[in-house]
Amino acid sequence: IGISTTSSSPVYWPTPLNKDQTYSIAIRYDAATGISTLWVDPTSLAGGVDSAVGPIGTLVSGFALRQSGGYGTATIDDIRVDVTSGVVSMSE
């Protein structure tokens, strides 16, 4: 799994993910810094963070999910967005 902006090369999560296992994925984009950040199974904002830097001040105009061929089927459930507090609950 990876993350990028339109002007950056993807940054990939360093640990392989297992097929048929549920993961919680969290991302954050900071328009003031241009930094996009990715977490897998986060327990806090510290540690295990990959980031890609894009244009500063650019607002999000879209969000896309992409799957390469040959990997089977991925199921996406519960996409949550928070534009005010900066905190999205990962709990059910």
Legacy VTK file of the C-alpha trace (Angstrom):
# vtk DataFile Version 3.0
C-alpha trace
ASCII
DATASET POLYDATA
POINTS 92 float
0.000 0.000 0.000
1.303 3.459 -0.788
0.465 7.144 -0.915
1.401 9.976 -3.249
0.310 13.360 -4.464
-0.022 14.321 -8.110
3.507 15.727 -8.041
5.344 13.077 -6.016
6.511 9.508 -6.430
4.605 7.007 -4.290
5.886 6.175 -0.814
5.088 2.587 0.147
4.374 1.020 3.521
7.612 -0.809 4.430
6.026 -3.998 5.793
4.274 -6.522 3.503
0.546 -6.895 4.177
-1.110 -10.316 4.348
-3.941 -11.380 2.071
-7.282 -12.103 3.759
-6.437 -9.968 6.796
-8.315 -6.843 7.868
-6.295 -3.629 8.232
-7.245 -0.123 9.302
-5.617 2.416 6.998
-5.438 6.095 7.928
-4.166 8.998 5.845
-3.755 12.680 6.543
-3.121 15.571 4.179
-1.862 18.919 5.513
-2.414 21.645 2.902
-0.201 24.064 4.868
2.846 21.796 4.493
1.897 19.680 1.462
2.583 16.507 3.449
0.455 13.382 2.986
0.880 10.743 5.686
-0.103 7.062 5.799
-0.576 4.698 8.736
-1.486 1.001 8.833
-3.306 -0.116 11.992
-2.505 3.120 13.816
-2.586 3.335 17.603
-1.294 6.919 17.730
0.118 9.602 15.438
3.656 8.605 16.426
5.724 5.981 14.630
5.150 3.885 11.553
4.567 6.911 9.330
5.386 7.295 5.645
4.867 10.643 3.946
5.045 12.240 0.519
5.396 15.991 -0.036
3.248 17.718 -2.633
2.459 21.328 -3.513
1.925 23.569 -0.479
-1.513 25.161 -0.213
-3.224 22.746 -2.619
-6.669 21.686 -1.468
-7.918 18.138 -1.999
-10.103 17.903 -5.090
-10.322 14.127 -5.324
-9.464 10.823 -3.708
-8.758 7.624 -5.616
-8.183 3.979 -4.780
-6.114 1.929 -7.194
-5.435 -1.803 -7.291
-2.866 -3.435 -9.563
-3.805 -6.585 -11.426
-2.973 -10.096 -10.309
-3.588 -9.601 -6.592
-7.145 -10.842 -6.233
-10.000 -8.830 -4.788
-9.731 -6.104 -2.156
-12.764 -5.093 -0.118
-12.990 -1.487 1.056
-15.341 -0.726 3.935
-16.076 2.433 5.934
-14.237 5.329 4.338
-14.385 8.164 6.889
-13.502 11.812 6.320
-13.071 14.579 8.884
-12.427 18.115 7.647
-12.739 19.970 10.950
-11.121 18.333 13.977
-8.255 16.480 12.351
-9.205 13.278 14.173
-11.071 10.359 12.627
-12.149 7.542 14.914
-10.985 4.117 13.751
-13.361 2.322 16.126
-16.560 0.635 14.964
LINES 1 93
92 0 1 2 3 4 5 6 7 8 9 10 11 12 13 14 15 16 17 18 19 20 21 22 23 24 25 26 27 28 29 30 31 32 33 34 35 36 37 38 39 40 41 42 43 44 45 46 47 48 49 50 51 52 53 54 55 56 57 58 59 60 61 62 63 64 65 66 67 68 69 70 71 72 73 74 75 76 77 78 79 80 81 82 83 84 85 86 87 88 89 90 91
